[in-house]
Amino acid sequence: MDTIRQSVSVALAAYNGEMYIKDQIDSILCQLNSKDELVISLDPSTDQTREIIEKIQKEDSRVKLIEGPGQGLIKNFENAIGHTRNEIIFLSDQDDIWKSDKINCVLEVMKDENILCTLHDAQVVDQDLSCIQLSVFGSTHPSLSFLKNSVKNSFMGCCMAFRKQLKKEILPFPEKIPMHDQWIGLIALKKGKVTIINRTLIDYRRHGNNESKMEHSSIAQMIHWRIDLFCALKERRII
């Protein structure tokens, strides 16, 4: 019998993820109740990702597979989030592993109805799940300052959960934002209470195919992205 708790939607963006996606899905489904859902937006892929998801979907009706827009990661997450229906929305990459108590831990914190969004820590692992870094927070030192996060982003989408009410504020994502997680985090900071959970609740897998574009960008490009971000926030009347 399901425990009485807030309903959960997990929004997962998938693309050419055959190597790791089954392990990630398995680590999520074992934590979901019968009324929860895993919404997977799948961009057109050239590997076996679709077949893997469809096989799982046949056995578990909580998995909702939808067609991705084929316009990159940010739009793929926008599509997944837009199709969620439950009260608490978790974001998920396709290649991590969730700790077995992740959902329960986050929901316990979000019993405080004033909390709009949460950010938790992660352990960084390699493609074989060997530990590279015990704590992302140990190097990023996350802040809840709007100004600091505008300059240096603390938010990692795969470590975030937020309330359904935030959807109307964040969607649709502006065309020129550098990443969706920073956009969500900044709006959450303006619209309500954001809480940091100092626990590592996922194994964040690093491999050659998932390095952030921010890690290889010039200073000029990063400045340009910040200008685009502030323009988008101003247009949305967040600032």
Secondary structure, DSSP 8 states (H G I E B T S, - for coil): -------EEEEEEESS-TTTHHHHHHHHHTT--TT-EEEEEE---SSSHHHHHHHHHHH-TTEEEEE--SS-HHHHHHHHHHT--SSEEEEE-SS-EE-TTHHHHHHHHTTSTTEEEEEEEEEEE-TT--EEES-SHHHH-----HHHHHHS----GGGEEEEGGGHHHH-S--TT-S-HHHHHHHHHHHHSEEEEEEEEEEEEE--TT---GGGG--HHHHHHHHHHHHHHHHHTT--
